Amino acid sequence: MAGNTDFIQLVIFVLALFLPGVAAFDAGDAIALVIGLIVGILGVCACLGYYARKRAS
């Protein structure tokens, strides 16, 4: 089974080499990245706070 998984990963990697690279990184991409990071960090903090409150009571 592991040999089959390795083959699939190799095929996906080879096919990914044919994809074109990113042409540009404009302001919209930067804003989306910053918003995504903020939402992700807030999500992690919310989960930690929920865990801490649940454990304290």
PQR file with spaces between the fields and no chain letter, atoms N, CA, C, O and H, PARSE charges and radii, in Angstrom:
ATOM       1  N    MET     1       0.822   -1.199    0.000 -0.4000 1.5000
ATOM       2  CA   MET     1       0.000    0.000    0.000 -0.0000 2.0000
ATOM       3  C    MET     1       0.865    1.261    0.000  0.5500 1.7000
ATOM       4  O    MET     1       0.513    2.260   -0.627 -0.5500 1.4000
ATOM       5  N    ALA     2       1.998    1.210    0.707 -0.4000 1.5000
ATOM       6  CA   ALA     2       2.861    2.389    0.773 -0.0000 2.0000
ATOM       7  C    ALA     2       3.467    2.711   -0.588  0.5500 1.7000
ATOM       8  O    ALA     2       3.694    3.878   -0.907 -0.5500 1.4000
ATOM       9  H    ALA     2       2.284    0.398    1.216  0.4000 1.0000
ATOM      10  N    GLY     3       3.731    1.683   -1.391 -0.4000 1.5000
ATOM      11  CA   GLY     3       4.282    1.914   -2.715 -0.0000 2.0000
ATOM      12  C    GLY     3       3.313    2.660   -3.602  0.5500 1.7000
ATOM      13  O    GLY     3       3.721    3.506   -4.398 -0.5500 1.4000
ATOM      14  H    GLY     3       3.548    0.735   -1.133  0.4000 1.0000
ATOM      15  N    ASN     4       2.021    2.355   -3.474 -0.4000 1.5000
ATOM      16  CA   ASN     4       0.992    3.033   -4.251 -0.0000 2.0000
ATOM      17  C    ASN     4       0.908    4.507   -3.855  0.5500 1.7000
ATOM      18  O    ASN     4       0.770    5.371   -4.722 -0.5500 1.4000
ATOM      19  H    ASN     4       1.689    1.668   -2.828  0.4000 1.0000
ATOM      20  N    THR     5       0.989    4.799   -2.579 -0.4000 1.5000
ATOM      21  CA   THR     5       0.940    6.178   -2.099 -0.0000 2.0000
ATOM      22  C    THR     5       2.152    6.966   -2.588  0.5500 1.7000
ATOM      23  O    THR     5       2.028    8.123   -2.989 -0.5500 1.4000
ATOM      24  H    THR     5       1.101    4.097   -1.875  0.4000 1.0000
ATOM      25  N    ASP     6       3.307    6.342   -2.554 -0.4000 1.5000
ATOM      26  CA   ASP     6       4.519    7.008   -3.043 -0.0000 2.0000
ATOM      27  C    ASP     6       4.399    7.326   -4.527  0.5500 1.7000
ATOM      28  O    ASP     6       4.821    8.396   -4.966 -0.5500 1.4000
ATOM      29  H    ASP     6       3.408    5.402   -2.229  0.4000 1.0000
ATOM      30  N    PHE     7       3.832    6.413   -5.302 -0.4000 1.5000
ATOM      31  CA   PHE     7       3.665    6.637   -6.734 -0.0000 2.0000
ATOM      32  C    PHE     7       2.717    7.795   -7.002  0.5500 1.7000
ATOM      33  O    PHE     7       2.972    8.622   -7.878 -0.5500 1.4000
ATOM      34  H    PHE     7       3.490    5.544   -4.946  0.4000 1.0000
ATOM      35  N    ILE     8       1.620    7.857   -6.247 -0.4000 1.5000
ATOM      36  CA   ILE     8       0.655    8.945   -6.430 -0.0000 2.0000
ATOM      37  C    ILE     8       1.293   10.284   -6.086  0.5500 1.7000
ATOM      38  O    ILE     8       1.080   11.270   -6.792 -0.5500 1.4000
ATOM      39  H    ILE     8       1.412    7.186   -5.535  0.4000 1.0000
ATOM      40  N    GLN     9       2.070   10.331   -5.010 -0.4000 1.5000
ATOM      41  CA   GLN     9       2.749   11.567   -4.637 -0.0000 2.0000
ATOM      42  C    GLN     9       3.746   11.984   -5.711  0.5500 1.7000
ATOM      43  O    GLN     9       3.882   13.173   -6.002 -0.5500 1.4000
ATOM      44  H    GLN     9       2.242    9.530   -4.436  0.4000 1.0000
ATOM      45  N    LEU    10       4.443   11.022   -6.301 -0.4000 1.5000
ATOM      46  CA   LEU    10       5.399   11.326   -7.357 -0.0000 2.0000
ATOM      47  C    LEU    10       4.691   11.885   -8.587  0.5500 1.7000
ATOM      48  O    LEU    10       5.164   12.846   -9.193 -0.5500 1.4000
ATOM      49  H    LEU    10       4.333   10.057   -6.065  0.4000 1.0000
ATOM      50  N    VAL    11       3.562   11.289   -8.955 -0.4000 1.5000
ATOM      51  CA   VAL    11       2.808   11.764  -10.118 -0.0000 2.0000
ATOM      52  C    VAL    11       2.306   13.186   -9.886  0.5500 1.7000
ATOM      53  O    VAL    11       2.399   14.027  -10.780 -0.5500 1.4000
ATOM      54  H    VAL    11       3.178   10.508   -8.463  0.4000 1.0000
ATOM      55  N    ILE    12       1.775   13.463   -8.693 -0.4000 1.5000
ATOM      56  CA   ILE    12       1.281   14.804   -8.380 -0.0000 2.0000
ATOM      57  C    ILE    12       2.427   15.813   -8.418  0.5500 1.7000
ATOM      58  O    ILE    12       2.257   16.925   -8.919 -0.5500 1.4000
ATOM      59  H    ILE    12       1.700   12.780   -7.967  0.4000 1.0000
ATOM      60  N    PHE    13       3.583   15.437   -7.897 -0.4000 1.5000
ATOM      61  CA   PHE    13       4.729   16.341   -7.910 -0.0000 2.0000
ATOM      62  C    PHE    13       5.177   16.651   -9.336  0.5500 1.7000
ATOM      63  O    PHE    13       5.465   17.802   -9.664 -0.5500 1.4000
ATOM      64  H    PHE    13       3.721   14.534   -7.490  0.4000 1.0000
ATOM      65  N    VAL    14       5.235   15.626  -10.178 -0.4000 1.5000
ATOM      66  CA   VAL    14       5.661   15.835  -11.565 -0.0000 2.0000
ATOM      67  C    VAL    14       4.654   16.710  -12.301  0.5500 1.7000
ATOM      68  O    VAL    14       5.046   17.599  -13.057 -0.5500 1.4000
ATOM      69  H    VAL    14       5.001   14.691   -9.911  0.4000 1.0000
ATOM      70  N    LEU    15       3.368   16.471  -12.090 -0.4000 1.5000
ATOM      71  CA   LEU    15       2.357   17.295  -12.749 -0.0000 2.0000
ATOM      72  C    LEU    15       2.403   18.739  -12.244  0.5500 1.7000
ATOM      73  O    LEU    15       2.118   19.665  -13.004 -0.5500 1.4000
ATOM      74  H    LEU    15       3.050   15.749  -11.475  0.4000 1.0000
ATOM      75  N    ALA    16       2.753   18.939  -10.987 -0.4000 1.5000
ATOM      76  CA   ALA    16       2.834   20.290  -10.437 -0.0000 2.0000
ATOM      77  C    ALA    16       3.964   21.093  -11.076  0.5500 1.7000
ATOM      78  O    ALA    16       3.922   22.323  -11.079 -0.5500 1.4000
ATOM      79  H    ALA    16       2.984   18.187  -10.369  0.4000 1.0000
ATOM      80  N    LEU    17       4.966   20.415  -11.612 -0.4000 1.5000
ATOM      81  CA   LEU    17       6.069   21.114  -12.265 -0.0000 2.0000
ATOM      82  C    LEU    17       5.622   21.810  -13.550  0.5500 1.7000
ATOM      83  O    LEU    17       6.276   22.748  -14.006 -0.5500 1.4000
ATOM      84  H    LEU    17       5.001   19.415  -11.609  0.4000 1.0000
ATOM      85  N    PHE    18       4.522   21.360  -14.132 -0.4000 1.5000
ATOM      86  CA   PHE    18       4.035   21.957  -15.372 -0.0000 2.0000
ATOM      87  C    PHE    18       3.147   23.172  -15.135  0.5500 1.7000
ATOM      88  O    PHE    18       2.782   23.860  -16.088 -0.5500 1.4000
ATOM      89  H    PHE    18       3.990   20.598  -13.761  0.4000 1.0000
ATOM      90  N    LEU    19       2.795   23.446  -13.891 -0.4000 1.5000
ATOM      91  CA   LEU    19       1.954   24.603  -13.596 -0.0000 2.0000
ATOM      92  C    LEU    19       2.771   25.889  -13.716  0.5500 1.7000
ATOM      93  O    LEU    19       3.940   25.916  -13.330 -0.5500 1.4000
ATOM      94  H    LEU    19       3.091   22.887  -13.117  0.4000 1.0000
ATOM      95  N    PRO    20       2.176   26.939  -14.241 -0.5600 1.5000
ATOM      96  CA   PRO    20       2.912   28.201  -14.333  0.2800 2.0000
ATOM      97  C    PRO    20       3.056   28.848  -12.954  0.5500 1.7000
ATOM      98  O    PRO    20       2.223   28.645  -12.071 -0.5500 1.4000
ATOM      99  N    GLY    21       4.102   29.614  -12.788 -0.4000 1.5000
ATOM     100  CA   GLY    21       4.325   30.304  -11.534 -0.0000 2.0000
ATOM     101  C    GLY    21       3.387   31.486  -11.366  0.5500 1.7000
ATOM     102  O    GLY    21       2.688   31.870  -12.304 -0.5500 1.4000
ATOM     103  H    GLY    21       4.779   29.780  -13.506  0.4000 1.0000
ATOM     104  N    VAL    22       3.373   32.054  -10.186 -0.4000 1.5000
ATOM     105  CA   VAL    22       2.533   33.218   -9.925 -0.0000 2.0000
ATOM     106  C    VAL    22       3.126   34.418  -10.645  0.5500 1.7000
ATOM     107  O    VAL    22       4.323   34.686  -10.550 -0.5500 1.4000
ATOM     108  H    VAL    22       3.942   31.742   -9.425  0.4000 1.0000
ATOM     109  N    ALA    23       2.279   35.131  -11.362 -0.4000 1.5000
ATOM     110  CA   ALA    23       2.761   36.243  -12.177 -0.0000 2.0000
ATOM     111  C    ALA    23       3.018   37.499  -11.338  0.5500 1.7000
ATOM     112  O    ALA    23       4.003   38.203  -11.563 -0.5500 1.4000
ATOM     113  H    ALA    23       1.306   34.914  -11.440  0.4000 1.0000
ATOM     114  N    ALA    24       2.143   37.780  -10.376 -0.4000 1.5000
ATOM     115  CA   ALA    24       2.296   39.013   -9.614 -0.0000 2.0000
ATOM     116  C    ALA    24       1.682   38.844   -8.225  0.5500 1.7000
ATOM     117  O    ALA    24       0.837   37.977   -7.999 -0.5500 1.4000
ATOM     118  H    ALA    24       1.343   37.208  -10.193  0.4000 1.0000
ATOM     119  N    PHE    25       2.119   39.675   -7.324 -0.4000 1.5000
ATOM     120  CA   PHE    25       1.581   39.712   -5.960 -0.0000 2.0000
ATOM     121  C    PHE    25       1.170   41.152   -5.717  0.5500 1.7000
ATOM     122  O    PHE    25       1.989   41.979   -5.317 -0.5500 1.4000
ATOM     123  H    PHE    25       2.805   40.379   -7.507  0.4000 1.0000
ATOM     124  N    ASP    26      -0.102   41.451   -5.960 -0.4000 1.5000
ATOM     125  CA   ASP    26      -0.544   42.840   -5.883 -0.0000 2.0000
ATOM     126  C    ASP    26      -1.119   43.158   -4.500  0.5500 1.7000
ATOM     127  O    ASP    26      -1.056   42.338   -3.584 -0.5500 1.4000
ATOM     128  H    ASP    26      -0.767   40.779   -6.285  0.4000 1.0000
ATOM     129  N    ALA    27      -1.676   44.354   -4.370 -0.4000 1.5000
ATOM     130  CA   ALA    27      -2.176   44.821   -3.075 -0.0000 2.0000
ATOM     131  C    ALA    27      -3.341   43.974   -2.585  0.5500 1.7000
ATOM     132  O    ALA    27      -3.468   43.737   -1.384 -0.5500 1.4000
ATOM     133  H    ALA    27      -1.727   45.019   -5.115  0.4000 1.0000
ATOM     134  N    GLY    28      -4.193   43.516   -3.495 -0.4000 1.5000
ATOM     135  CA   GLY    28      -5.324   42.681   -3.085 -0.0000 2.0000
ATOM     136  C    GLY    28      -4.869   41.381   -2.449  0.5500 1.7000
ATOM     137  O    GLY    28      -5.460   40.924   -1.471 -0.5500 1.4000
ATOM     138  H    GLY    28      -4.090   43.708   -4.471  0.4000 1.0000
ATOM     139  N    ASP    29      -3.821   40.784   -3.001 -0.4000 1.5000
ATOM     140  CA   ASP    29      -3.279   39.561   -2.409 -0.0000 2.0000
ATOM     141  C    ASP    29      -2.687   39.836   -1.031  0.5500 1.7000
ATOM     142  O    ASP    29      -2.844   39.029   -0.115 -0.5500 1.4000
ATOM     143  H    ASP    29      -3.341   41.155   -3.796  0.4000 1.0000
ATOM     144  N    ALA    30      -2.017   40.955   -0.883 -0.4000 1.5000
ATOM     145  CA   ALA    30      -1.422   41.296    0.407 -0.0000 2.0000
ATOM     146  C    ALA    30      -2.497   41.526    1.464  0.5500 1.7000
ATOM     147  O    ALA    30      -2.355   41.087    2.605 -0.5500 1.4000
ATOM     148  H    ALA    30      -1.889   41.610   -1.627  0.4000 1.0000
ATOM     149  N    ILE    31      -3.573   42.216    1.085 -0.4000 1.5000
ATOM     150  CA   ILE    31      -4.661   42.465    2.033 -0.0000 2.0000
ATOM     151  C    ILE    31      -5.327   41.153    2.431  0.5500 1.7000
ATOM     152  O    ILE    31      -5.629   40.938    3.605 -0.5500 1.4000
ATOM     153  H    ILE    31      -3.689   42.574    0.158  0.4000 1.0000
ATOM     154  N    ALA    32      -5.557   40.272    1.455 -0.4000 1.5000
ATOM     155  CA   ALA    32      -6.165   38.969    1.761 -0.0000 2.0000
ATOM     156  C    ALA    32      -5.268   38.151    2.677  0.5500 1.7000
ATOM     157  O    ALA    32      -5.759   37.461    3.571 -0.5500 1.4000
ATOM     158  H    ALA    32      -5.312   40.446    0.501  0.4000 1.0000
ATOM     159  N    LEU    33      -3.959   38.221    2.464 -0.4000 1.5000
ATOM     160  CA   LEU    33      -3.024   37.499    3.327 -0.0000 2.0000
ATOM     161  C    LEU    33      -3.072   38.027    4.753  0.5500 1.7000
ATOM     162  O    LEU    33      -3.112   37.244    5.701 -0.5500 1.4000
ATOM     163  H    LEU    33      -3.561   38.781    1.738  0.4000 1.0000
ATOM     164  N    VAL    34      -3.068   39.340    4.913 -0.4000 1.5000
ATOM     165  CA   VAL    34      -3.095   39.937    6.252 -0.0000 2.0000
ATOM     166  C    VAL    34      -4.407   39.603    6.957  0.5500 1.7000
ATOM     167  O    VAL    34      -4.402   39.250    8.136 -0.5500 1.4000
ATOM     168  H    VAL    34      -3.035   39.977    4.142  0.4000 1.0000
ATOM     169  N    ILE    35      -5.521   39.711    6.252 -0.4000 1.5000
ATOM     170  CA   ILE    35      -6.820   39.384    6.860 -0.0000 2.0000
ATOM     171  C    ILE    35      -6.868   37.908    7.242  0.5500 1.7000
ATOM     172  O    ILE    35      -7.371   37.558    8.310 -0.5500 1.4000
ATOM     173  H    ILE    35      -5.525   39.997    5.294  0.4000 1.0000
ATOM     174  N    GLY    36      -6.350   37.046    6.378 -0.4000 1.5000
ATOM     175  CA   GLY    36      -6.312   35.618    6.696 -0.0000 2.0000
ATOM     176  C    GLY    36      -5.465   35.320    7.920  0.5500 1.7000
ATOM     177  O    GLY    36      -5.840   34.494    8.752 -0.5500 1.4000
ATOM     178  H    GLY    36      -5.942   37.330    5.510  0.4000 1.0000
ATOM     179  N    LEU    37      -4.326   35.989    8.036 -0.4000 1.5000
ATOM     180  CA   LEU    37      -3.481   35.786    9.216 -0.0000 2.0000
ATOM     181  C    LEU    37      -4.177   36.256   10.487  0.5500 1.7000
ATOM     182  O    LEU    37      -4.106   35.589   11.519 -0.5500 1.4000
ATOM     183  H    LEU    37      -4.021   36.660    7.360  0.4000 1.0000
ATOM     184  N    ILE    38      -4.851   37.403   10.414 -0.4000 1.5000
ATOM     185  CA   ILE    38      -5.543   37.935   11.583 -0.0000 2.0000
ATOM     186  C    ILE    38      -6.657   36.987   12.016  0.5500 1.7000
ATOM     187  O    ILE    38      -6.795   36.687   13.202 -0.5500 1.4000
ATOM     188  H    ILE    38      -4.908   37.945    9.575  0.4000 1.0000
ATOM     189  N    VAL    39      -7.449   36.516   11.057 -0.4000 1.5000
ATOM     190  CA   VAL    39      -8.546   35.601   11.382 -0.0000 2.0000
ATOM     191  C    VAL    39      -8.001   34.296   11.954  0.5500 1.7000
ATOM     192  O    VAL    39      -8.570   33.747   12.899 -0.5500 1.4000
ATOM     193  H    VAL    39      -7.337   36.759   10.094  0.4000 1.0000
ATOM     194  N    GLY    40      -6.911   33.799   11.392 -0.4000 1.5000
ATOM     195  CA   GLY    40      -6.315   32.568   11.900 -0.0000 2.0000
ATOM     196  C    GLY    40      -5.796   32.714   13.317  0.5500 1.7000
ATOM     197  O    GLY    40      -6.012   31.839   14.156 -0.5500 1.4000
ATOM     198  H    GLY    40      -6.449   34.244   10.625  0.4000 1.0000
ATOM     199  N    ILE    41      -5.112   33.816   13.586 -0.4000 1.5000
ATOM     200  CA   ILE    41      -4.579   34.041   14.936 -0.0000 2.0000
ATOM     201  C    ILE    41      -5.715   34.212   15.938  0.5500 1.7000
ATOM     202  O    ILE    41      -5.657   33.672   17.043 -0.5500 1.4000
ATOM     203  H    ILE    41      -4.936   34.526   12.905  0.4000 1.0000
ATOM     204  N    LEU    42      -6.752   34.965   15.554 -0.4000 1.5000
ATOM     205  CA   LEU    42      -7.905   35.120   16.447 -0.0000 2.0000
ATOM     206  C    LEU    42      -8.594   33.788   16.699  0.5500 1.7000
ATOM     207  O    LEU    42      -9.055   33.531   17.812 -0.5500 1.4000
ATOM     208  H    LEU    42      -6.799   35.404   14.657  0.4000 1.0000
ATOM     209  N    GLY    43      -8.669   32.944   15.689 -0.4000 1.5000
ATOM     210  CA   GLY    43      -9.271   31.625   15.861 -0.0000 2.0000
ATOM     211  C    GLY    43      -8.495   30.774   16.847  0.5500 1.7000
ATOM     212  O    GLY    43      -9.086   30.111   17.699 -0.5500 1.4000
ATOM     213  H    GLY    43      -8.295   33.152   14.786  0.4000 1.0000
ATOM     214  N    VAL    44      -7.175   30.789   16.737 -0.4000 1.5000
ATOM     215  CA   VAL    44      -6.346   30.025   17.675 -0.0000 2.0000
ATOM     216  C    VAL    44      -6.508   30.567   19.086  0.5500 1.7000
ATOM     217  O    VAL    44      -6.614   29.788   20.034 -0.5500 1.4000
ATOM     218  H    VAL    44      -6.695   31.328   16.045  0.4000 1.0000
ATOM     219  N    CYS    45      -6.528   31.894   19.247 -0.4000 1.5000
ATOM     220  CA   CYS    45      -6.706   32.487   20.576 -0.0000 2.0000
ATOM     221  C    CYS    45      -8.076   32.150   21.151  0.5500 1.7000
ATOM     222  O    CYS    45      -8.202   31.893   22.348 -0.5500 1.4000
ATOM     223  H    CYS    45      -6.442   32.527   18.477  0.4000 1.0000
ATOM     224  N    ALA    46      -9.112   32.149   20.297 -0.4000 1.5000
ATOM     225  CA   ALA    46     -10.453   31.805   20.766 -0.0000 2.0000
ATOM     226  C    ALA    46     -10.507   30.358   21.240  0.5500 1.7000
ATOM     227  O    ALA    46     -11.127   30.058   22.260 -0.5500 1.4000
ATOM     228  H    ALA    46      -9.010   32.358   19.324  0.4000 1.0000
ATOM     229  N    CYS    47      -9.866   29.476   20.510 -0.4000 1.5000
ATOM     230  CA   CYS    47      -9.845   28.069   20.918 -0.0000 2.0000
ATOM     231  C    CYS    47      -9.073   27.877   22.218  0.5500 1.7000
ATOM     232  O    CYS    47      -9.479   27.089   23.072 -0.5500 1.4000
ATOM     233  H    CYS    47      -9.362   29.720   19.682  0.4000 1.0000
ATOM     234  N    LEU    48      -7.964   28.592   22.372 -0.4000 1.5000
ATOM     235  CA   LEU    48      -7.197   28.494   23.618 -0.0000 2.0000
ATOM     236  C    LEU    48      -7.986   29.045   24.795  0.5500 1.7000
ATOM     237  O    LEU    48      -7.957   28.474   25.885 -0.5500 1.4000
ATOM     238  H    LEU    48      -7.634   29.232   21.678  0.4000 1.0000
ATOM     239  N    GLY    49      -8.693   30.156   24.581 -0.4000 1.5000
ATOM     240  CA   GLY    49      -9.513   30.718   25.650 -0.0000 2.0000
ATOM     241  C    GLY    49     -10.655   29.799   26.038  0.5500 1.7000
ATOM     242  O    GLY    49     -10.955   29.642   27.222 -0.5500 1.4000
ATOM     243  H    GLY    49      -8.716   30.619   23.696  0.4000 1.0000
ATOM     244  N    TYR    50     -11.291   29.191   25.049 -0.4000 1.5000
ATOM     245  CA   TYR    50     -12.375   28.243   25.325 -0.0000 2.0000
ATOM     246  C    TYR    50     -11.846   27.053   26.116  0.5500 1.7000
ATOM     247  O    TYR    50     -12.478   26.605   27.073 -0.5500 1.4000
ATOM     248  H    TYR    50     -11.047   29.319   24.088  0.4000 1.0000
ATOM     249  N    TYR    51     -10.675   26.541   25.712 -0.4000 1.5000
ATOM     250  CA   TYR    51     -10.074   25.413   26.407 -0.0000 2.0000
ATOM     251  C    TYR    51      -9.715   25.770   27.852  0.5500 1.7000
ATOM     252  O    TYR    51      -9.930   24.972   28.764 -0.5500 1.4000
ATOM     253  H    TYR    51     -10.161   26.906   24.936  0.4000 1.0000
ATOM     254  N    ALA    52      -9.164   26.980   28.056 -0.4000 1.5000
ATOM     255  CA   ALA    52      -8.758   27.402   29.400 -0.0000 2.0000
ATOM     256  C    ALA    52      -9.968   27.584   30.305  0.5500 1.7000
ATOM     257  O    ALA    52      -9.928   27.196   31.472 -0.5500 1.4000
ATOM     258  H    ALA    52      -8.990   27.628   27.315  0.4000 1.0000
ATOM     259  N    ARG    53     -11.054   28.174   29.782 -0.4000 1.5000
ATOM     260  CA   ARG    53     -12.255   28.345   30.593 -0.0000 2.0000
ATOM     261  C    ARG    53     -12.907   27.007   30.903  0.5500 1.7000
ATOM     262  O    ARG    53     -13.398   26.792   32.011 -0.5500 1.4000
ATOM     263  H    ARG    53     -11.087   28.489   28.833  0.4000 1.0000
ATOM     264  N    LYS    54     -12.914   26.119   29.938 -0.4000 1.5000
ATOM     265  CA   LYS    54     -13.524   24.808   30.162 -0.0000 2.0000
ATOM     266  C    LYS    54     -12.734   24.013   31.194  0.5500 1.7000
ATOM     267  O    LYS    54     -13.316   23.300   32.011 -0.5500 1.4000
ATOM     268  H    LYS    54     -12.516   26.293   29.038  0.4000 1.0000
ATOM     269  N    ARG    55     -11.403   24.134   31.157 -0.4000 1.5000
ATOM     270  CA   ARG    55     -10.579   23.400   32.084 -0.0000 2.0000
ATOM     271  C    ARG    55     -10.635   23.994   33.497  0.5500 1.7000
ATOM     272  O    ARG    55     -10.508   23.267   34.482 -0.5500 1.4000
ATOM     273  H    ARG    55     -10.930   24.713   30.494  0.4000 1.0000
ATOM     274  N    ALA    56     -10.827   25.326   33.596 -0.4000 1.5000
ATOM     275  CA   ALA    56     -10.827   25.985   34.908 -0.0000 2.0000
ATOM     276  C    ALA    56     -12.100   25.682   35.692  0.5500 1.7000
ATOM     277  O    ALA    56     -12.076   25.680   36.922 -0.5500 1.4000
ATOM     278  H    ALA    56     -10.931   25.917   32.796  0.4000 1.0000
ATOM     279  N    SER    57     -13.188   25.433   35.013 -0.4000 1.5000
ATOM     280  CA   SER    57     -14.443   25.200   35.761 -0.0000 2.0000
ATOM     281  C    SER    57     -14.692   23.741   36.042  0.5500 1.7000
ATOM     282  O    SER    57     -15.700   23.394   36.658 -0.5500 1.4000
ATOM     283  H    SER    57     -13.207   25.435   34.013  0.4000 1.0000
